[in-house]
Amino acid sequence: MNVLHINQFDAVGGAAIAAYRLHQGLLRQSVNSRLLVGQAKLDSPWVNEIPKRAWLDKQIERVTYRLGLQSIHITTTGSITQHPFYQAADILNFHNLHTGYFNYLAIGQLTQNKPAVLTLHDMWSFTGHCSYSNGCDRWTTGCGQCPHLDTHPQVRRDNTHLEWRLKDWVYSRSSLTIVAPSQWLAEQAKRSILQRFPIYQIPNGLDTKVYQPLDSAQCRAVLGIPASKRVLLFSAESLKEKRKGGDLLQAALQKLPDALKSEILLLTLGEGGEAIAQHLDLEILSLGYVSCDRLKALIYSAADLFVLPTRADNLPLVLQESMACGTPMVSFKVGGVPDLVRPGVTGYLATAEDTEDLCQGIVQLLEDRTLRQQMQQNCREIAIAEYSLDHQAKQYQQLYQSILKSGHFRVSVRQEQVVSRS
């Protein structure tokens, strides 16, 4: 079986990491997996970049940007059909299709003779422009009059109804099977213009042999952290991104009892940790952006708790990584977070954007060593049982095989086709 993944990147950002891990998992299952990406970061024979016409695309974008339309200025997407990776593929697997490297109007052309899986990493594929709708549900009826034009990826003008209709038109002419990593995103997809397609839920996977619990004392010694400290960890690609909730974390930590503050060290992973340090009266160690999986496993293992104050998320990879390393988690009840942060089992789930509740969760787990130790064991067991890379790759392989076996490359618009399988 030959599988071609199409994504924005191969190594930077949650969607890129998730897609590349799936690629690696498929290779382990003897599936011939390759990637075409907008920008390649890795030197790999399995990865190529999508051809670009930078000058021409820029000229067209000057018009489409003013109109508030995204991605349709890309002129090279159709030429993917001429690439050897595409021609050798039995099935395509689309991932993140936004942020200026892929023209979604070409999906119909690309799936005319080859079936495709669309793995959702956010809500963009069924909204008029946004990756997360911030509570707005206008995407269920056609968008327009958008209240959040500045939400990533932001648009200059409200043509969200037109973009929603363009996506709807393209999907009516495409052969797709939808995969959502979280239960929450699968439910959103069922309410959207993607409901015409089969919808499956397959969680992202990770290598549980790399992400595993390590000796906490040794990990702290490597990082220069005193054994007496209570260590909290916060990680995101950009800690300054509003969606990741750095301001909510600051507010929650400021509410901690003074006696507990003096015992805490906050570890940060990602760009912008120094900005958080300026607003907190507790010890902070900012490690910057770390890409090495084994080093990240060491950092997770050094922490007592992982705290993710996110405002919106699908199935955060950082929570999966923390779980696999046996580190309990505190987060908000938003999006797909409850799939991972299970109250009393793997961590504490606070009410969305309630910093008092987030603070309470941190205090409760830091002070209850017995509960925390049980959660550590639960985290590791659940990670192995539900989120191993081999488990994910086998589920995708079975899905690919069932799609190819069915031989139905054109999908008619029937709501009764929608299914959800875990």
C-alpha beads as a LAMMPS data file, in Angstrom:
LAMMPS data file: protein, C-alpha beads

422 atoms
421 bonds

1 atom types
1 bond types

-500.0 500.0 xlo xhi
-500.0 500.0 ylo yhi
-500.0 500.0 zlo zhi

Masses

1 110.0

Atoms # bond

1 1 1 0.000 0.000 0.000
2 1 1 1.300 3.479 -0.910
3 1 1 0.067 6.394 1.199
4 1 1 0.762 10.068 0.513
5 1 1 0.319 12.587 3.317
6 1 1 -0.178 16.256 2.410
7 1 1 0.527 18.810 5.126
8 1 1 1.853 22.300 5.741
9 1 1 5.060 21.186 7.486
10 1 1 6.810 17.953 8.391
11 1 1 8.231 18.914 11.777
12 1 1 6.949 22.228 13.224
13 1 1 3.632 22.554 15.044
14 1 1 1.165 20.061 16.471
15 1 1 -0.389 18.995 13.166
16 1 1 3.037 18.452 11.582
17 1 1 4.314 16.415 14.513
18 1 1 1.128 14.329 14.621
19 1 1 1.234 13.663 10.857
20 1 1 4.932 12.764 10.877
21 1 1 4.437 10.392 13.790
22 1 1 1.647 8.678 11.851
23 1 1 3.994 8.445 8.854
24 1 1 6.628 6.784 11.054
25 1 1 4.055 4.418 12.527
26 1 1 2.901 3.371 9.061
27 1 1 6.479 2.686 7.964
28 1 1 6.796 0.356 10.955
29 1 1 3.710 -1.482 9.674
30 1 1 5.453 -1.918 6.284
31 1 1 3.191 0.665 4.651
32 1 1 4.956 2.762 2.006
33 1 1 4.281 6.234 3.423
34 1 1 5.484 9.571 1.977
35 1 1 4.854 13.264 2.618
36 1 1 4.346 16.301 0.387
37 1 1 4.559 19.481 2.441
38 1 1 4.480 23.216 1.935
39 1 1 7.829 23.602 3.677
40 1 1 10.158 20.748 4.614
41 1 1 12.313 20.961 7.722
42 1 1 13.670 17.410 7.666
43 1 1 16.193 15.904 5.267
44 1 1 14.372 12.710 4.364
45 1 1 13.853 10.737 1.136
46 1 1 10.258 10.261 2.247
47 1 1 9.556 14.016 2.218
48 1 1 9.272 16.443 -0.730
49 1 1 8.048 20.023 -0.974
50 1 1 5.023 21.005 -3.051
51 1 1 6.176 23.105 -6.043
52 1 1 5.663 26.862 -5.685
53 1 1 5.102 29.844 -7.961
54 1 1 5.901 32.388 -5.294
55 1 1 5.807 35.528 -7.437
56 1 1 2.541 34.674 -9.214
57 1 1 0.844 33.475 -6.024
58 1 1 1.831 36.702 -4.272
59 1 1 0.264 38.833 -7.004
60 1 1 -3.027 36.909 -6.821
61 1 1 -2.991 37.019 -3.021
62 1 1 -2.976 40.811 -3.128
63 1 1 -6.517 40.553 -4.501
64 1 1 -7.818 37.541 -2.539
65 1 1 -6.471 38.909 0.756
66 1 1 -8.416 42.144 0.299
67 1 1 -11.505 40.030 -0.381
68 1 1 -11.001 38.071 2.834
69 1 1 -10.486 34.751 1.041
70 1 1 -7.851 32.263 2.112
71 1 1 -5.601 29.885 0.174
72 1 1 -7.349 30.106 -3.219
73 1 1 -4.449 32.164 -4.597
74 1 1 -2.149 29.111 -4.643
75 1 1 -1.678 28.080 -8.287
76 1 1 0.466 24.949 -7.919
77 1 1 -1.837 22.646 -5.958
78 1 1 -3.288 21.046 -9.076
79 1 1 0.212 20.181 -10.271
80 1 1 0.536 17.762 -7.360
81 1 1 -1.023 15.214 -9.708
82 1 1 2.207 15.292 -11.723
83 1 1 4.439 14.541 -8.743
84 1 1 5.895 10.996 -8.550
85 1 1 4.717 10.683 -4.914
86 1 1 1.126 11.366 -6.001
87 1 1 1.286 9.107 -9.020
88 1 1 2.594 6.203 -6.917
89 1 1 0.005 6.685 -4.164
90 1 1 -2.957 4.375 -3.695
91 1 1 -4.588 6.727 -1.202
92 1 1 -4.063 10.296 0.002
93 1 1 -4.155 11.575 3.570
94 1 1 -4.735 15.327 3.896
95 1 1 -3.817 17.041 7.161
96 1 1 -3.668 20.810 7.832
97 1 1 -4.714 22.472 4.572
98 1 1 -4.685 26.110 5.663
99 1 1 -2.060 28.824 6.143
100 1 1 -1.077 29.552 2.581
101 1 1 0.486 26.502 0.946
102 1 1 -2.538 24.574 -0.457
103 1 1 -5.545 25.607 -2.561
104 1 1 -8.513 23.712 -1.154
105 1 1 -10.408 24.220 -4.442
106 1 1 -8.154 21.482 -5.878
107 1 1 -9.401 18.757 -3.509
108 1 1 -11.948 17.547 -6.061
109 1 1 -9.274 17.241 -8.753
110 1 1 -6.842 15.432 -6.441
111 1 1 -9.481 12.935 -5.320
112 1 1 -10.993 12.301 -8.741
113 1 1 -8.992 9.113 -9.248
114 1 1 -7.607 8.513 -5.774
115 1 1 -9.587 8.282 -2.530
116 1 1 -8.456 10.433 0.377
117 1 1 -8.628 10.642 4.139
118 1 1 -8.876 14.114 5.687
119 1 1 -7.446 14.097 9.198
120 1 1 -8.810 17.073 11.115
121 1 1 -6.411 18.911 13.404
122 1 1 -8.793 21.806 14.086
123 1 1 -12.125 23.204 12.821
124 1 1 -10.880 25.105 9.758
125 1 1 -12.055 22.561 7.172
126 1 1 -15.707 23.293 7.946
127 1 1 -15.708 26.975 8.969
128 1 1 -15.689 30.175 6.962
129 1 1 -12.118 30.972 8.043
130 1 1 -11.236 30.124 11.661
131 1 1 -9.352 27.160 13.119
132 1 1 -11.369 27.399 16.353
133 1 1 -14.740 29.127 16.487
134 1 1 -14.524 30.471 20.083
135 1 1 -18.073 29.393 20.878
136 1 1 -19.606 30.733 17.655
137 1 1 -21.742 28.154 15.825
138 1 1 -22.431 30.061 12.604
139 1 1 -20.357 27.435 10.768
140 1 1 -23.313 25.055 11.159
141 1 1 -25.527 27.271 8.986
142 1 1 -23.146 28.955 6.554
143 1 1 -21.042 31.527 8.451
144 1 1 -21.211 35.208 7.501
145 1 1 -21.337 38.160 9.920
146 1 1 -18.254 36.686 11.586
147 1 1 -17.660 37.936 15.146
148 1 1 -14.021 36.772 15.198
149 1 1 -12.265 37.910 12.022
150 1 1 -8.978 38.187 13.954
151 1 1 -9.038 34.525 14.999
152 1 1 -6.276 32.456 13.389
153 1 1 -6.021 32.374 10.450
154 1 1 -7.321 35.935 10.463
155 1 1 -8.978 37.568 7.481
156 1 1 -9.191 41.209 6.442
157 1 1 -12.789 41.231 5.207
158 1 1 -15.881 39.238 6.150
159 1 1 -16.416 36.948 3.198
160 1 1 -16.783 33.952 5.494
161 1 1 -20.140 32.976 3.994
162 1 1 -18.580 32.824 0.516
163 1 1 -15.603 30.780 1.726
164 1 1 -17.956 28.398 3.569
165 1 1 -19.939 27.944 0.347
166 1 1 -16.777 27.343 -1.670
167 1 1 -15.754 24.590 0.741
168 1 1 -19.247 23.096 0.567
169 1 1 -19.068 23.140 -3.243
170 1 1 -15.658 21.471 -3.287
171 1 1 -16.724 18.737 -0.869
172 1 1 -19.744 17.928 -3.049
173 1 1 -17.252 17.005 -5.777
174 1 1 -14.690 15.180 -3.663
175 1 1 -14.011 11.680 -2.369
176 1 1 -13.136 11.947 1.296
177 1 1 -13.249 10.000 4.533
178 1 1 -12.943 12.111 7.672
179 1 1 -10.838 11.236 10.712
180 1 1 -11.093 13.248 13.931
181 1 1 -8.531 12.575 16.696
182 1 1 -10.898 13.580 19.527
183 1 1 -14.485 12.777 20.369
184 1 1 -15.245 16.506 20.529
185 1 1 -13.968 17.215 17.006
186 1 1 -15.807 14.190 15.612
187 1 1 -19.050 15.554 17.055
188 1 1 -18.382 18.987 15.560
189 1 1 -17.716 17.420 12.149
190 1 1 -21.053 15.577 12.301
191 1 1 -22.809 18.948 12.607
192 1 1 -20.879 20.497 9.716
193 1 1 -20.661 20.426 5.920
194 1 1 -18.440 17.364 6.341
195 1 1 -21.405 15.307 7.502
196 1 1 -21.848 14.027 3.922
197 1 1 -18.727 11.870 4.423
198 1 1 -17.998 8.894 6.690
199 1 1 -16.536 10.179 9.969
200 1 1 -14.178 8.108 12.121
201 1 1 -12.453 8.844 15.400
202 1 1 -8.824 7.719 15.589
203 1 1 -6.662 9.400 18.262
204 1 1 -3.169 10.600 17.488
205 1 1 -0.423 8.240 18.599
206 1 1 3.079 8.584 19.995
207 1 1 6.074 6.364 20.663
208 1 1 5.545 5.145 24.230
209 1 1 9.067 3.697 24.283
210 1 1 10.510 7.189 23.841
211 1 1 7.881 8.947 25.942
212 1 1 8.074 6.932 29.135
213 1 1 8.544 7.672 32.864
214 1 1 12.166 8.308 33.804
215 1 1 13.712 8.640 37.250
216 1 1 12.483 12.014 38.489
217 1 1 15.483 12.733 40.728
218 1 1 17.946 12.073 37.932
219 1 1 15.949 14.210 35.486
220 1 1 15.918 17.096 37.946
221 1 1 19.637 16.749 38.516
222 1 1 20.256 17.005 34.751
223 1 1 18.148 20.196 34.610
224 1 1 19.682 21.644 37.774
225 1 1 16.412 21.608 39.711
226 1 1 16.626 21.116 43.503
227 1 1 15.019 17.876 44.674
228 1 1 12.939 19.827 47.219
229 1 1 11.077 21.852 44.589
230 1 1 7.512 21.129 43.457
231 1 1 7.731 21.351 39.688
232 1 1 4.959 22.548 37.366
233 1 1 5.402 22.293 33.601
234 1 1 3.713 24.398 30.904
235 1 1 4.441 23.710 27.236
236 1 1 3.294 25.080 23.880
237 1 1 4.991 25.971 20.596
238 1 1 4.340 29.625 21.452
239 1 1 3.594 30.351 25.091
240 1 1 2.419 33.833 24.094
241 1 1 -0.411 32.551 21.888
242 1 1 -3.696 33.620 23.492
243 1 1 -5.404 30.305 22.742
244 1 1 -2.859 28.466 24.874
245 1 1 -3.830 30.533 27.918
246 1 1 -0.544 31.799 29.324
247 1 1 -2.424 34.726 30.880
248 1 1 -4.832 32.294 32.560
249 1 1 -1.902 30.346 33.988
250 1 1 -0.404 33.533 35.376
251 1 1 -3.698 34.420 37.046
252 1 1 -4.059 30.939 38.537
253 1 1 -0.500 30.828 39.880
254 1 1 -0.871 34.260 41.448
255 1 1 -3.744 32.845 43.528
256 1 1 -1.595 30.094 45.063
257 1 1 -0.918 30.295 48.826
258 1 1 2.343 32.123 49.526
259 1 1 3.791 29.138 51.386
260 1 1 3.227 26.920 48.353
261 1 1 4.597 29.509 45.929
262 1 1 7.957 29.437 47.703
263 1 1 8.207 25.689 47.043
264 1 1 7.243 25.790 43.355
265 1 1 9.416 25.973 40.263
266 1 1 7.653 26.571 36.934
267 1 1 9.243 24.893 33.926
268 1 1 8.286 26.295 30.519
269 1 1 8.799 24.683 27.137
270 1 1 8.262 26.869 24.068
271 1 1 8.911 30.379 22.814
272 1 1 7.985 33.226 25.155
273 1 1 8.602 31.744 28.591
274 1 1 10.560 34.802 29.653
275 1 1 7.461 36.996 29.201
276 1 1 5.539 34.828 31.665
277 1 1 8.386 35.095 34.183
278 1 1 8.040 38.877 34.314
279 1 1 4.549 38.616 35.825
280 1 1 5.074 35.913 38.456
281 1 1 6.708 35.988 41.882
282 1 1 7.952 32.406 41.802
283 1 1 10.994 30.622 40.439
284 1 1 10.898 29.886 36.690
285 1 1 13.156 27.890 34.401
286 1 1 12.494 28.658 30.710
287 1 1 13.921 26.023 28.385
288 1 1 12.751 27.552 25.093
289 1 1 11.543 25.445 22.178
290 1 1 12.671 21.811 22.407
291 1 1 12.168 19.441 19.471
292 1 1 14.071 16.387 20.723
293 1 1 11.578 13.764 21.893
294 1 1 13.962 12.117 24.362
295 1 1 14.829 15.444 25.950
296 1 1 11.129 16.283 26.235
297 1 1 10.521 12.935 27.973
298 1 1 13.215 13.878 30.486
299 1 1 11.540 17.252 31.104
300 1 1 8.067 15.735 31.574
301 1 1 9.527 13.206 34.003
302 1 1 11.085 16.000 36.059
303 1 1 7.666 17.602 36.674
304 1 1 5.145 16.831 39.386
305 1 1 2.287 18.215 37.285
306 1 1 1.728 19.334 33.723
307 1 1 -0.554 22.387 33.462
308 1 1 -2.271 23.311 30.191
309 1 1 -4.536 26.398 30.533
310 1 1 -5.803 26.149 26.929
311 1 1 -8.874 28.017 25.698
312 1 1 -9.472 25.681 22.724
313 1 1 -7.816 22.483 21.532
314 1 1 -8.388 19.266 19.637
315 1 1 -6.326 16.487 21.251
316 1 1 -3.230 18.294 22.557
317 1 1 -0.026 16.380 21.852
318 1 1 1.587 17.828 24.964
319 1 1 -1.080 16.170 27.120
320 1 1 -0.459 12.843 25.395
321 1 1 3.269 13.226 25.954
322 1 1 2.752 14.092 29.617
323 1 1 0.420 11.107 30.052
324 1 1 2.911 8.700 28.461
325 1 1 5.612 9.948 30.837
326 1 1 3.332 9.323 33.804
327 1 1 2.925 13.000 34.716
328 1 1 -0.583 13.949 35.947
329 1 1 -2.270 16.896 34.266
330 1 1 -4.357 19.936 35.158
331 1 1 -6.298 21.621 32.367
332 1 1 -9.625 23.146 31.346
333 1 1 -12.713 21.291 30.149
334 1 1 -12.542 22.433 26.531
335 1 1 -12.487 20.662 23.154
336 1 1 -10.833 17.260 23.212
337 1 1 -8.986 17.812 26.498
338 1 1 -11.437 15.590 28.490
339 1 1 -10.398 12.603 26.338
340 1 1 -7.017 12.807 28.072
341 1 1 -7.517 14.638 31.368
342 1 1 -9.913 12.343 33.200
343 1 1 -10.959 13.723 36.608
344 1 1 -9.583 11.707 39.488
345 1 1 -7.901 9.293 37.063
346 1 1 -5.221 11.152 35.069
347 1 1 -5.613 14.668 36.422
348 1 1 -7.868 17.579 37.323
349 1 1 -10.313 19.138 34.853
350 1 1 -11.216 22.739 35.674
351 1 1 -14.146 24.754 34.358
352 1 1 -13.164 26.591 31.163
353 1 1 -11.219 29.832 31.830
354 1 1 -11.921 29.574 35.601
355 1 1 -8.548 30.443 37.107
356 1 1 -9.793 29.834 40.663
357 1 1 -10.694 26.281 39.707
358 1 1 -7.389 25.811 37.887
359 1 1 -5.546 26.996 40.987
360 1 1 -7.590 24.623 43.145
361 1 1 -6.651 21.701 40.922
362 1 1 -2.949 22.516 41.147
363 1 1 -3.098 22.781 44.938
364 1 1 -5.139 19.589 45.339
365 1 1 -2.783 17.430 43.296
366 1 1 0.407 18.936 44.686
367 1 1 -0.731 18.320 48.253
368 1 1 -2.124 14.800 47.716
369 1 1 0.951 12.689 47.010
370 1 1 -0.960 9.396 47.187
371 1 1 -3.511 10.534 44.589
372 1 1 -0.736 11.884 42.383
373 1 1 1.148 8.580 42.505
374 1 1 -1.994 6.665 41.520
375 1 1 -2.554 9.094 38.657
376 1 1 1.014 8.553 37.493
377 1 1 0.320 4.847 37.130
378 1 1 -3.053 5.472 35.470
379 1 1 -1.513 7.877 32.969
380 1 1 1.084 5.388 31.828
381 1 1 -1.366 2.495 31.550
382 1 1 -3.883 4.514 29.509
383 1 1 -1.175 5.902 27.211
384 1 1 0.012 2.397 26.349
385 1 1 -3.504 0.980 25.952
386 1 1 -5.048 3.822 23.913
387 1 1 -2.413 6.136 22.435
388 1 1 0.532 4.059 21.274
389 1 1 1.835 4.792 17.785
390 1 1 1.438 1.171 16.717
391 1 1 -2.229 1.209 17.741
392 1 1 -2.881 4.388 15.736
393 1 1 -1.015 3.144 12.661
394 1 1 -2.938 -0.154 12.644
395 1 1 -6.250 1.705 12.828
396 1 1 -5.284 3.922 9.897
397 1 1 -4.003 0.951 7.913
398 1 1 -7.317 -0.850 8.419
399 1 1 -9.217 2.274 7.369
400 1 1 -7.106 2.711 4.220
401 1 1 -7.656 -0.928 3.308
402 1 1 -11.404 -0.717 3.808
403 1 1 -11.616 2.414 1.614
404 1 1 -9.554 0.850 -1.165
405 1 1 -11.481 -2.407 -0.950
406 1 1 -14.819 -0.617 -1.278
407 1 1 -13.707 0.922 -4.579
408 1 1 -16.095 3.883 -4.148
409 1 1 -14.009 6.915 -5.002
410 1 1 -16.945 9.244 -5.541
411 1 1 -19.035 10.047 -2.515
412 1 1 -22.692 11.004 -2.913
413 1 1 -24.245 13.513 -0.581
414 1 1 -26.218 11.439 1.895
415 1 1 -26.363 12.245 5.573
416 1 1 -27.000 8.610 6.416
417 1 1 -23.434 7.845 5.341
418 1 1 -22.076 9.504 8.474
419 1 1 -20.670 7.029 10.967
420 1 1 -18.454 7.323 14.011
421 1 1 -16.082 4.557 14.983
422 1 1 -13.448 4.414 17.622

Bonds

1 1 1 2
2 1 2 3
3 1 3 4
4 1 4 5
5 1 5 6
6 1 6 7
7 1 7 8
8 1 8 9
9 1 9 10
10 1 10 11
11 1 11 12
12 1 12 13
13 1 13 14
14 1 14 15
15 1 15 16
16 1 16 17
17 1 17 18
18 1 18 19
19 1 19 20
20 1 20 21
21 1 21 22
22 1 22 23
23 1 23 24
24 1 24 25
25 1 25 26
26 1 26 27
27 1 27 28
28 1 28 29
29 1 29 30
30 1 30 31
31 1 31 32
32 1 32 33
33 1 33 34
34 1 34 35
35 1 35 36
36 1 36 37
37 1 37 38
38 1 38 39
39 1 39 40
40 1 40 41
41 1 41 42
42 1 42 43
43 1 43 44
44 1 44 45
45 1 45 46
46 1 46 47
47 1 47 48
48 1 48 49
49 1 49 50
50 1 50 51
51 1 51 52
52 1 52 53
53 1 53 54
54 1 54 55
55 1 55 56
56 1 56 57
57 1 57 58
58 1 58 59
59 1 59 60
60 1 60 61
61 1 61 62
62 1 62 63
63 1 63 64
64 1 64 65
65 1 65 66
66 1 66 67
67 1 67 68
68 1 68 69
69 1 69 70
70 1 70 71
71 1 71 72
72 1 72 73
73 1 73 74
74 1 74 75
75 1 75 76
76 1 76 77
77 1 77 78
78 1 78 79
79 1 79 80
80 1 80 81
81 1 81 82
82 1 82 83
83 1 83 84
84 1 84 85
85 1 85 86
86 1 86 87
87 1 87 88
88 1 88 89
89 1 89 90
90 1 90 91
91 1 91 92
92 1 92 93
93 1 93 94
94 1 94 95
95 1 95 96
96 1 96 97
97 1 97 98
98 1 98 99
99 1 99 100
100 1 100 101
101 1 101 102
102 1 102 103
103 1 103 104
104 1 104 105
105 1 105 106
106 1 106 107
107 1 107 108
108 1 108 109
109 1 109 110
110 1 110 111
111 1 111 112
112 1 112 113
113 1 113 114
114 1 114 115
115 1 115 116
116 1 116 117
117 1 117 118
118 1 118 119
119 1 119 120
120 1 120 121
121 1 121 122
122 1 122 123
123 1 123 124
124 1 124 125
125 1 125 126
126 1 126 127
127 1 127 128
128 1 128 129
129 1 129 130
130 1 130 131
131 1 131 132
132 1 132 133
133 1 133 134
134 1 134 135
135 1 135 136
136 1 136 137
137 1 137 138
138 1 138 139
139 1 139 140
140 1 140 141
141 1 141 142
142 1 142 143
143 1 143 144
144 1 144 145
145 1 145 146
146 1 146 147
147 1 147 148
148 1 148 149
149 1 149 150
150 1 150 151
151 1 151 152
152 1 152 153
153 1 153 154
154 1 154 155
155 1 155 156
156 1 156 157
157 1 157 158
158 1 158 159
159 1 159 160
160 1 160 161
161 1 161 162
162 1 162 163
163 1 163 164
164 1 164 165
165 1 165 166
166 1 166 167
167 1 167 168
168 1 168 169
169 1 169 170
170 1 170 171
171 1 171 172
172 1 172 173
173 1 173 174
174 1 174 175
175 1 175 176
176 1 176 177
177 1 177 178
178 1 178 179
179 1 179 180
180 1 180 181
181 1 181 182
182 1 182 183
183 1 183 184
184 1 184 185
185 1 185 186
186 1 186 187
187 1 187 188
188 1 188 189
189 1 189 190
190 1 190 191
191 1 191 192
192 1 192 193
193 1 193 194
194 1 194 195
195 1 195 196
196 1 196 197
197 1 197 198
198 1 198 199
199 1 199 200
200 1 200 201
201 1 201 202
202 1 202 203
203 1 203 204
204 1 204 205
205 1 205 206
206 1 206 207
207 1 207 208
208 1 208 209
209 1 209 210
210 1 210 211
211 1 211 212
212 1 212 213
213 1 213 214
214 1 214 215
215 1 215 216
216 1 216 217
217 1 217 218
218 1 218 219
219 1 219 220
220 1 220 221
221 1 221 222
222 1 222 223
223 1 223 224
224 1 224 225
225 1 225 226
226 1 226 227
227 1 227 228
228 1 228 229
229 1 229 230
230 1 230 231
231 1 231 232
232 1 232 233
233 1 233 234
234 1 234 235
235 1 235 236
236 1 236 237
237 1 237 238
238 1 238 239
239 1 239 240
240 1 240 241
241 1 241 242
242 1 242 243
243 1 243 244
244 1 244 245
245 1 245 246
246 1 246 247
247 1 247 248
248 1 248 249
249 1 249 250
250 1 250 251
251 1 251 252
252 1 252 253
253 1 253 254
254 1 254 255
255 1 255 256
256 1 256 257
257 1 257 258
258 1 258 259
259 1 259 260
260 1 260 261
261 1 261 262
262 1 262 263
263 1 263 264
264 1 264 265
265 1 265 266
266 1 266 267
267 1 267 268
268 1 268 269
269 1 269 270
270 1 270 271
271 1 271 272
272 1 272 273
273 1 273 274
274 1 274 275
275 1 275 276
276 1 276 277
277 1 277 278
278 1 278 279
279 1 279 280
280 1 280 281
281 1 281 282
282 1 282 283
283 1 283 284
284 1 284 285
285 1 285 286
286 1 286 287
287 1 287 288
288 1 288 289
289 1 289 290
290 1 290 291
291 1 291 292
292 1 292 293
293 1 293 294
294 1 294 295
295 1 295 296
296 1 296 297
297 1 297 298
298 1 298 299
299 1 299 300
300 1 300 301
301 1 301 302
302 1 302 303
303 1 303 304
304 1 304 305
305 1 305 306
306 1 306 307
307 1 307 308
308 1 308 309
309 1 309 310
310 1 310 311
311 1 311 312
312 1 312 313
313 1 313 314
314 1 314 315
315 1 315 316
316 1 316 317
317 1 317 318
318 1 318 319
319 1 319 320
320 1 320 321
321 1 321 322
322 1 322 323
323 1 323 324
324 1 324 325
325 1 325 326
326 1 326 327
327 1 327 328
328 1 328 329
329 1 329 330
330 1 330 331
331 1 331 332
332 1 332 333
333 1 333 334
334 1 334 335
335 1 335 336
336 1 336 337
337 1 337 338
338 1 338 339
339 1 339 340
340 1 340 341
341 1 341 342
342 1 342 343
343 1 343 344
344 1 344 345
345 1 345 346
346 1 346 347
347 1 347 348
348 1 348 349
349 1 349 350
350 1 350 351
351 1 351 352
352 1 352 353
353 1 353 354
354 1 354 355
355 1 355 356
356 1 356 357
357 1 357 358
358 1 358 359
359 1 359 360
360 1 360 361
361 1 361 362
362 1 362 363
363 1 363 364
364 1 364 365
365 1 365 366
366 1 366 367
367 1 367 368
368 1 368 369
369 1 369 370
370 1 370 371
371 1 371 372
372 1 372 373
373 1 373 374
374 1 374 375
375 1 375 376
376 1 376 377
377 1 377 378
378 1 378 379
379 1 379 380
380 1 380 381
381 1 381 382
382 1 382 383
383 1 383 384
384 1 384 385
385 1 385 386
386 1 386 387
387 1 387 388
388 1 388 389
389 1 389 390
390 1 390 391
391 1 391 392
392 1 392 393
393 1 393 394
394 1 394 395
395 1 395 396
396 1 396 397
397 1 397 398
398 1 398 399
399 1 399 400
400 1 400 401
401 1 401 402
402 1 402 403
403 1 403 404
404 1 404 405
405 1 405 406
406 1 406 407
407 1 407 408
408 1 408 409
409 1 409 410
410 1 410 411
411 1 411 412
412 1 412 413
413 1 413 414
414 1 414 415
415 1 415 416
416 1 416 417
417 1 417 418
418 1 418 419
419 1 419 420
420 1 420 421
421 1 421 422
